[in-house]
Amino acid sequence: MAGEAVSAPEGPKHNEAEGRATITLGGKQYRSAASFALAAAEAANWDEAKNLLLRGAIATWASEAGFEAKIPAALRQFVRVEELTEDLRLSISLKTLNPAMPLIVRGNIVTPGWLLDHPDDGYRLITGPAPDLLRKVDPDDWLWRLKVRAETVRKRLAQLEIAVDEEMLRVHLLSTSMARLANLWEEKRKLLPDTDHAGVVSLVERRQSAEEDLVILLSALPSQFRSVAEVVTAHPTAAFDQRWGRGPVSSDEFVRTVYASLQQPAKQSR
């Protein structure tokens, strides 16, 4: 929503008791916010529940049922959050009704794997208002940490003046596995082991890479790196060839061997 602050009700107690009014879903009537949310999250009831949300029926029911006043207010606001898909609007609304349940989309729990399987929705989810709203409902929600990491990565990219493949960056920002990021970087570095970009150098030379470092390195455009072939063509041993370049190993082969040896510690640490 443009410029409009969105708030979410805090605390889980509001959904435990039955309300004064009922709402019908899938041919059944519900009084409990928690029970309705669980039923609405099922794939078979999803579209009907989404229609109820978009028509304002769920917010009206929450108000008539006597639930905490913040709940219907939040539900009405969620419907107008244009940065979120209609499915995600329903997902957050259901978790607001039942904070104890995980975030669910069409019967599927939103997990790190779900984010990677749905990269467009996943990116909108972690960079939009959803994580801030969910954190008010569930202080331990993991999506908020991904949003903070994404913001940190964007700031560091600007500071280091590193150009990235935007589509690739958005995918890596969804990854929650440090091991996955490290393995991907190891593979990329085998192909592009060298760089003269100051910002990239500052990250590559760190003793221990943080998640943000790996996301940036994996997303950085290949033009900011050099392949072994490019390094060989640049002939970095030229100054030593007259004295040492007549041995059994050519200068080009020596350069290739040096870069190959740089990969050995990474392999042994697996």
N, C-alpha and C positions, 0 to 999 in steps of 0.2 A: 504494500500500500504506500502510495506516495506521501511521505512526510507524516504519516499517522502512526503514533506509537501503539504497539499492540501489547497487551498484558495478558497474563495467564493466572488463573487461580492457584493459590499455594495450598499445599497440604493435602493428604489423602482422605481425610475424614468425611468430606462432603459426599462421597459416593457410596458410603456403606449402608445408609438407611434407605428405605423405600419412600418414594415421593407420594404426593397426594394425587397426582394424575398419572395416566398411563399413556404409552405410545405403542403403536402396533408395527411390528416388523416380521416379515415372513409368516404372517397369519397368527402371530403370537403377541400377547400384550405384555409390556414390561413396566415395572414401577421403579426398579433399582437401576441407577446409572451404571453401576459396574456390570450388571448382568446384560443390560442393553448393549454396552460397549463391546463386550466379548462376542455377543451374537452378531452385531453389526460388522465385526472384523472378519467374519467368515466369508469365504469367497462367494458362497451361494446368496448371501444377503447384501453383498457389498454395493451393488448398483442401486438397490432400493434404498439403502442407508444413505448413500451419497445424494440421492435425489431428495431425501428428507432433509439433509443438511442444507443443501443449496436452496431449498424452498423456505428455509427458516423454521421447519417443523420441529427439529430437535431443540433448537434454542427456545422456541415457544413452550415445548414440553418441559424443559428444564426449569423455566420460569414458573409455569403453572404447578409443577411438582413441588415447588418450594425449596429447591436446591440453593446452595449458596449463591448470592446475587452475582458474584463474579463469573460464574459458570456460563449462564446464558449470554452475558455480555461478551465473554471471550469467544463463544461459539459464533456469535454474529460477526465479530471482527475477523475470525479465521476465514469466513466465507469470502471476505473482500481482499484477502491477501493475494494479489495478482502474481507475485513472484513464485507462488506455489501452484502445482497442478491441482486439479480438483481431488485426485486421489490422496495427495499429501494433506490437503486441507481436512479431509475426513480422518486421515490417520492421526493427526495432531488433536483433532476434536475428540476422538475416541479415547486417546490417552488422557486428555483433560477430564473426561468423564470417569476414567478408571486409571489413575496414575500407576497402579500396581502392574498393569499389563505392559508388555513391550510395545514398541511402535510396530504396527502391522499395516501392510498394504495388500489388499485383495487376498487375505488369508495367509500371506507370507510375512514372517517376521523380518524386519529390516535389520540385517546383519552386515558385516563388512563384505561378505560374499554377494549380498543383494546389491550393495552399492556398485560393485564392479560389474555386475550383470546388467545394471540399469544406470550407466554412467551419466546420462543427461539428467535424469531425475535425481540421481545421487548428488551430482554437483550442485544442482539448485537447492537440494535439501541442506547440504552442509554450509553453503555460503549465504543462504537467505536468512530470514527471520526465525526459521523453525528451531535451530539449536538453542537460541536464547529463550524462546517460549518453552521448549521442552525442559530446559534446565530449571525453570521456575516450578515445573510440575515434579521433576525428578532431578535433584541436584547432582546425581552421579551419572547423568546421561552422557554417553561417550561421544555423541555427535557434536557436542559443544567443543570438545577437545580438538576434533578435526577442523572445526571452524576457526578456532584460535590458531592452529597450525597453518591453515591456508592463508590467514591474514599475515602471519609472520613471514611465510614464504614470499608473498607479494611484496612486502616491504623490503626484504633482503634482495630480491631481484632488482628492485629500483636502485637500492644502494650500490649493488655490485655491478649494475649495468649489464646484466646477462640477458641475452635474448633467448626466448624459449619457443618451443612448439606448443601453442596454446592447447590444442586438443590432447596432446600427450600429458601436459601439465595437469589438466583437469582429471585425467585418469589416475595419475600418480598421487594426487591429493586425496583420493578416495582410499588409498591403501593404508591398512592399519598394521601391516606386518613389517617390522624392521628387517627381518631375515629376507623377506621377498625383495625389498628395496635394495638391500646390500648385494644380493645375488644378481639382480638386474644390472646394478652398477658395475659389478665385477665383469660381467659379460660385455658391457659397453666399453669398458676401459681396455679390454683386450683388442677391440677394433680401433679405438681412438685413444691411444695411451698418452698423448702429449697435448699440450696447450700453451699458448703464450698470452692468453687472455688473463689479465690481472685478477679479475673477479673469480674466474674459474680456478686459477692457480691457488688462490687463498683457501678454496674449499678442498681441492685435491690434496693439498699438503697438510691438512689437519691430521693429527694422530688418530683421532676417533671422530667419525662422522656422526652428526645428529640426523634425525629423520628429515629435518628441513634441508640439510645439506644434500642428502641423497635425492630428495624430490627435485631439487634444483638441478643437480648434475644430470639426472636422468632426462630432464625436460629440456636442458640446454641444447640449442641448435648445433648440429654436427660441425657447422662452419667455424665454431669457436674452438674446435679440437683439431689435432693433426693425427693422421693415421701413420703407421709405421712406414708405409711406402712414401708418404710425404716427408717424413723425417729423413729417410734414407736419401731422397732426392735433394734435400737441403744440405747434405754432406756435412754433418756436424763434426766429423773427425778430420776435416781438411787440414787443419793446422798441425796435425800429428802424422799425416800420411807420408811425408818425405822421410821421416825417421823410422816410423813403425809400420808403415803401410805395405811393406814387402814380405810380411810373414805368411804363414800358411793359411791365415784367416783374412779374407778381404775386409776392408773397412765397412762395406755395406753389410756383410754377414755379421761383423762384430756388433753393429748397431742393432740388427735384428735380435741377436742373442741377448744383448743387454735388456731390451724391452721385454723379451720372453721371460727373462729371469725375474723381472719385477712382478710377474704374476705368481711366482712360486709361493710366497708367504700366504697369499690369499687362498690358494688351493689347499695348503696344509692346515689352515685354520678352520676348515669346514667341519 
